Amino acid sequence: MLDENFVTLEIGKAKHIALVAHDGKKKELVEWCDKNKEILKGHFLCGTGTTAKLISEKTGLPVKGYCSGPLGGDQQIGAKIVEGQIDFMIFLWDPLEAQPHDPDVKALLRIAVVYDIPVANNLATADFILHSEFMDKPYERKIENFGKTIQDRVNRMK
């Protein structure tokens, strides 16, 4: 494994989808989930605090809820990405509203990129992902082999 530059991980047919939205975007995400609930019901859904609760209550979809974003929910979702338990994320953040937990938001987006997780930050992108040919079949994603990257850095320092 240490001599390969990338590790390939498979996203299965049934996706694990994280649903996150800032306060000014929760209504949009709930409505989007309701509009797409026939597709979403075939997948495993999770989300941060209030967002998960609202989606579940308004759509009838089962959504595993974590803590509210500012109370650690963003970090919980990030940990699930690292553990390979989230395949993609819909994260509607409000570009016009400052967030007190902005470092957590940036960390979550960063970890999604590190682990090659598709991320939708607006409804158009969410639609493209949800209606992609890859939603109905497995998909192989490649992530950098960070074990090798670290070993290469150590070797260069010797």
Number of C-alpha atoms within 10 A of each C-alpha: 9 14 11 12 14 17 14 12 14 12 21 15 14 16 21 21 21 26 26 27 24 19 15 14 17 22 15 15 24 22 14 16 20 17 12 15 15 11 13 19 15 14 17 18 22 24 28 27 21 19 27 26 19 16 25 20 13 12 17 12 21 17 23 16 19 21 18 18 23 17 14 16 21 25 21 18 26 24 15 14 23 14 10 15 17 23 24 20 25 22 24 22 20 16 11 7 10 9 15 9 13 12 11 19 19 12 14 21 18 13 17 21 13 14 19 17 20 17 20 20 17 16 15 10 14 20 13 11 18 17 13 11 11 15 17 15 12 14 16 12 16 15 16 15 16 15 14 16 16 12 13 13 10 10 9 8 7 5
